[in-house]
Structures are given as structure tokens and as C-alpha cells.
Amino acid sequence: MSKLFSQLTLRNIVLPNRIVVSPMCQYSSEDGFATDWHLVHLGQFAIGKAAAIIQEATAISPEGRISFWDLGIWKDEHIEKYRQITSFIKSQGSIPGIQLAHAGRKASDNRPWAGRGQLSSQHPNGWQTVAPSPLPFQDDDMTPVPLSDADINRLIEDFRKAAQRAIEAGYQIIEIHAAHGYLIHQFLSPLTNTRTDAFGGSFENRIRFLLAIVDVVRPVVSEGSLWVRISATDWAEGGWDLAQSIALAKTLKDKGVDVIDVSSGGAVKHQVIPVEPNYQVPFAEAIRRETGVTTGTVGIITSARQAENIIADGQADFTLIGRAFLDDPHFVYHSARELGVSLDWAPQYSRAEKTITSVQRFTSE
């Protein structure tokens, strides 16, 4: 029996399989509002039977966007379109999730297809960035303004309000983005956090911002599942590493976090990442083994058999897949067929699927 197609219970929700759509930025919003592009983009994965769909990094404040064109959830007016998206995802038997984020010093970026690079604060679509410390990501980036204690407290409240709006919009999974060199990760890593106050220096101080966010978000997500995405290592000497990730995961589990979504990298430009299939899986496996927390793994997972082996071998509890879903929105159906699992297609598509299956059987005989 396929482990990949077994159910997974997370607090009050049940994933029908272990294949989750990873957050993928679309850079197709204005003033933070979702559009029909987001409805169709996310909706196609629900039709395709993904267990859960985690919406792209959605900014808790305007200056928290990676780019001017990112989704946001900093005002109540954003909720209406999100309700349409979550309603459709649920109607197809999938679980809607959202990733709450603040980009910190990596904000004010351009869209990838328009020549990626940070836009200056004088640019019509740019703004002054903020961070734990006045360290730019790249040499030619603007220097971010260090956050004051008052700023930090405001951001913690912004995360709480964003989570509340997300719940009102119908999301059942709330993921806090603490990875990829964005604001929370900037606090975690000693390479990007040179503060000497209560939010810098020791491990306990560097994780303080994230823990404060979890403390205010967990009560809001009382009926849903709370996830945190982390970068398990900076892939750079003297940076955040697996040992610190394990220690953090233990604390997050004790605070009621249901899932650690394990990624890596993004904090500094001089990182050296050996990108290859399963390159991040050992981090998820180690965190799962050492803490007992439910873990998801992500990164260059492109086939059914690869994902099946990860789950069957106990390396992670589920897989998060991005690019393979862009290539094939019906990745789950095709994975089921490859693994010999019976999975009913949406009735609107079932006749076509049966015809294709019959043709394949005929041509193989």
C-alpha cells in the first residue's frame, strides 16, 4: 500500500494524501489584492487533488512584500477574494493554506521577468527596507533601517492581525515564513543579526521574534493547523545550522506548532548550496527524528516514486512540491497511476482520463 497516498491528521484537519503544493510567488497582484489569476492558479491544483495548497508568501504589511506585485493581507478589503479562493479549494476536497511573510531587507524587489534586482526607495514601485541590522543583502542594495523595539512589537501585532484575516478568509493552514533570508530568518541567523539587545546575540535572543509571533498567532489558529517554514541551514560558515534548527523545532513544538516545513538557504549571497534531488531531505529527517515534530520536505522532488520513498523511509511526513506542479497540475493523479493507487478524477475530467487510460493500455499490448 502506498504511504504517499495515506492520510495525515494535523490537529483538526486531515490531509487525504502526503502531496502538498508549496508556496510559489506569482508577482501578479496590485496593492496586495488577489485576482482571477490566483484563483485559477491555485484552483487547478485543487482540481488535481493536492492534499493541501499553500498560497504564496502573503505580506503582513505593505513594506513586507518581496515586490510591489506580491499578495498582501494587511487590510480587511483583501479578504473577499481570498474567500472565493478558499471556497473553491475546499469544494474540491483540498485544504487551503496561506504563508504569512515579511521580506525584511529582501523587500522592494523587481519581478523576475522584468530584470530581478532591488528597486530603490525613490522608484515608484520601491520603498525603504527594514531589517534586524543595517546590512544589505547585496552590495548594491539599499541599507535597511534597523527595527526598533516599537517596530518589532508592531510587526508581531501585524502577524496576529494577518492570521486573523486569514482565518476569516477560510484558510485552514497558517504557515509563518521564517526561511529563505526573509525577515524572521534575518533575526535567526547570526550572519544577518548583529544586534546587541534582547533580539540579538545568543540563540535564545535570536529566536525571540519568531517565538513572540507564534505566541500571538497560535490562539488565532485554534481550529486550524499552524506551520513554520525554516531554512535548516544557511549553507555558510558561522551561520544558522541544523543543530540550531533542531533546538528551535523542539521549542516550536512545545508552543503548539504542528508542522516544521523544512527548506534551506537564502540568508546570504555567499551561500554554497549543492542543489540536487533530495538535497534538503536529510534536514527534515534529522528534525523529525530528534524532535518528533511532523515535518514536510521540499526541493527538487519531481516524481511519484521519489516522493513515495521519502515517506516510506520515514524521512518526512509529507512532501511539498512546486515546480513539478507547474509542469503538471495533475501530478497527484499521475502519481497515483504510477504507484497503482485508484484515485477518482474530477467527474468533469473522468471521461477523458478513461479514454487516455484505454488508449495507453491498447498501445502497450
DRENKOL-192218 format. One line per 5 residues: number of its first residue (from 1); their letters; for each residue x, y, z of C-alpha. Coordinates in steps of 0.02 Angstrom, whole numbers. Layout:
# residues N
NUM = a = X Y Z  ... $
# end
This chain:
# residues 365
1 = msklf = 0 0 0  65 173 -45  124 278 101  116 433 -8  -71 409 -26 $
6 = sqltl = -108 378 158  -199 509 262  -113 625 385  -205 705 530  -145 877 586 $
11 = rnivl = -243 938 736  -421 963 666  -384 936 482  -347 779 382  -236 779 229 $
16 = pnriv = -303 647 107  -127 612 44  52 669 76  73 784 -75  60 971 -38 $
21 = vspmc = 79 1118 -156  224 1226 -98  204 1416 -93  255 1494 -260  260 1682 -286 $
26 = qysse = 165 1741 -440  208 1928 -438  35 1962 -510  -51 2070 -382  -78 2256 -356 $
31 = dgfat = -96 2336 -185  -94 2159 -114  -259 2106 -193  -282 1931 -263  -351 1917 -439 $
36 = dwhlv = -429 1786 -552  -252 1732 -594  -229 1674 -414  -399 1589 -412  -360 1489 -569 $
41 = hlgqf = -178 1458 -524  -219 1386 -353  -385 1311 -405  -305 1199 -536  -206 1109 -401 $
46 = aigka = -366 1078 -301  -447 1000 -455  -289 896 -467  -316 825 -291  -169 902 -199 $
51 = aaiiq = -193 866 -14  -163 1048 32  -117 1206 -62  -9 1336 25  -33 1508 -52 $
56 = eatai = 121 1607 -96  210 1721 28  73 1844 76  135 2004 157  76 2059 328 $
61 = spegr = 114 2240 285  146 2340 126  333 2356 160  341 2169 195  311 2122 13 $
66 = isfwd = 453 2045 -84  396 2150 -231  264 2282 -267  164 2145 -355  152 2023 -209 $
71 = lgiwk = -6 1969 -121  -48 2051 45  -163 2028 192  -135 2189 287  -312 2256 269 $
76 = dehie = -488 2186 281  -526 2227 99  -408 2088 46  -519 1955 124  -660 1948 -4 $
81 = kyrqi = -560 1874 -149  -469 1755 -33  -638 1686 22  -677 1644 -158  -510 1554 -175 $
86 = tsfik = -527 1454 -14  -708 1409 -52  -660 1334 -219  -511 1239 -147  -622 1163 -13 $
91 = sqgsi = -756 1118 -139  -629 1003 -224  -582 914 -63  -416 1002 -36  -356 1105 113 $
96 = pgiql = -318 1290 87  -165 1362 171  -76 1529 169  103 1581 203  117 1740 306 $
101 = ahagr = 276 1835 270  383 1990 285  532 2007 168  637 2123 277  796 2177 187 $
106 = kasdn = 749 2071 34  593 2176 1  567 2306 -136  623 2184 -270  578 2185 -454 $
111 = rpwag = 479 2048 -540  593 1907 -603  540 1927 -784  570 2115 -778  752 2101 -726 $
116 = rgqls = 759 2049 -545  851 2165 -426  807 2280 -283  715 2439 -331  773 2597 -243 $
121 = sqhpn = 663 2687 -118  645 2826 -248  574 2707 -379  383 2716 -399  372 2531 -354 $
126 = gwqtv = 508 2531 -221  520 2578 -37  642 2587 109  679 2414 179  695 2364 362 $
131 = apspl = 791 2226 449  862 2174 618  1029 2254 571  1089 2382 440  1162 2250 324 $
136 = pfqdd = 1109 2247 141  1084 2078 55  1190 2129 -94  1324 2262 -103  1221 2374 -218 $
141 = dmtpv = 1059 2355 -117  998 2494 -5  1047 2485 178  896 2428 278  839 2528 428 $
146 = plsda = 862 2430 592  699 2392 679  667 2474 847  579 2385 991  420 2478 945 $
151 = dinrl = 438 2422 764  460 2242 819  306 2248 930  205 2321 786  262 2182 669 $
156 = iedfr = 214 2049 795  40 2126 801  37 2134 611  66 1946 604  -76 1919 728 $
161 = kaaqr = -196 2027 628  -144 1944 466  -177 1773 541  -348 1831 600  -392 1891 425 $
166 = aieag = -329 1728 351  -443 1628 465  -589 1741 420  -548 1712 236  -562 1523 260 $
171 = yqiie = -382 1463 266  -360 1307 373  -170 1305 374  -70 1457 427  115 1449 388 $
176 = ihaah = 237 1576 461  379 1607 339  541 1601 438  653 1543 295  745 1597 136 $
181 = gylih = 828 1751 208  668 1848 240  636 1949 397  613 1813 528  760 1715 459 $
186 = qflsp = 861 1877 466  832 1878 653  878 1693 670  1044 1695 578  1200 1768 662 $
191 = ltntr = 1258 1817 487  1115 1941 469  1079 1985 650  1215 2086 737  1101 2162 869 $
196 = tdafg = 1160 2178 1049  987 2193 1129  859 2062 1180  834 2011 997  1016 1978 953 $
201 = gsfen = 1171 1886 1007  1127 1722 1091  1021 1585 1013  883 1623 1138  882 1805 1087 $
206 = rirfl = 887 1773 901  734 1659 907  637 1779 1019  550 1871 875  485 1710 797 $
211 = laivd = 426 1642 965  333 1803 1002  244 1787 834  197 1607 869  131 1656 1041 $
216 = vvrpv = 6 1779 966  -39 1678 811  -68 1508 892  -228 1562 985  -297 1637 824 $
221 = vsegs = -270 1472 733  -362 1375 868  -458 1263 746  -328 1258 608  -151 1195 588 $
226 = lwvri = -1 1307 622  157 1278 520  326 1364 519  442 1357 368  625 1366 414 $
231 = satdw = 791 1362 323  879 1219 412  1049 1290 365  1122 1447 289  1247 1343 190 $
236 = aeggw = 1378 1467 251  1511 1461 386  1459 1539 551  1276 1545 502  1115 1462 556 $
241 = dlaqs = 1134 1273 552  1047 1106 581  1089 1098 767  1004 1266 795  857 1211 686 $
246 = ialak = 831 1057 793  835 1160 952  713 1285 876  597 1146 817  587 1074 993 $
251 = tlkdk = 535 1243 1061  409 1274 922  331 1104 951  312 1144 1136  225 1307 1087 $
256 = gvdvi = 95 1216 983  169 1223 808  103 1071 714  224 1063 568  402 1115 528 $
261 = dvssg = 415 1143 340  599 1114 308  690 1210 173  863 1292 174  969 1439 119 $
266 = gavkh = 929 1615 64  1010 1716 204  1171 1770 120  1238 1785 -56  1397 1685 -21 $
271 = qvipv = 1299 1527 20  1356 1369 -71  1209 1251 -99  1234 1078 -176  1067 1078 -267 $
276 = epnyq = 1013 903 -320  862 791 -294  825 763 -108  963 882 -54  855 952 87 $
281 = vpfae = 776 788 141  912 743 269  872 903 365  688 858 378  734 681 429 $
286 = airre = 851 740 567  725 866 637  587 734 633  698 604 718  767 719 853 $
291 = tgvtt = 606 812 898  459 702 849  378 851 763  284 825 600  395 880 456 $
296 = gtvgi = 372 921 273  514 919 149  537 1021 -9  657 1044 -153  686 954 -319 $
301 = itsar = 553 823 -284  489 783 -458  424 604 -465  299 492 -380  425 357 -336 $
306 = qaeni = 545 485 -262  407 557 -151  345 383 -104  518 331 -47  539 487 60 $
311 = iadgq = 379 448 155  403 260 161  579 279 231  519 396 369  623 543 308 $
316 = adftl = 474 662 316  288 654 349  240 736 184  314 817 30  294 995 -32 $
321 = igraf = 308 1012 -219  317 1168 -325  393 1165 -499  329 990 -538  151 1055 -508 $
326 = lddph = 181 1200 -628  235 1073 -758  91 955 -719  -58 1018 -617  -119 836 -615 $
331 = fvyhs = 41 774 -534  -61 687 -397  -170 590 -519  -21 537 -622  75 488 -464 $
336 = arelg = -72 381 -409  -74 292 -577  114 261 -568  101 190 -392  -51 82 -431 $
341 = vsldw = -170 184 -324  -352 204 -377  -398 389 -372  -556 456 -450  -532 605 -564 $
346 = apqys = -648 753 -554  -809 699 -643  -788 837 -771  -622 756 -823  -658 572 -793 $
351 = raekt = -713 529 -971  -552 599 -1043  -447 506 -914  -534 341 -951  -508 365 -1137 $
356 = itsvq = -323 403 -1115  -301 253 -1000  -387 140 -1126  -278 204 -1268  -121 180 -1164 $
361 = rftse = -174 2 -1121  -213 -35 -1305  -48 34 -1371  53 -60 -1241  -22 -229 -1288 $
# end
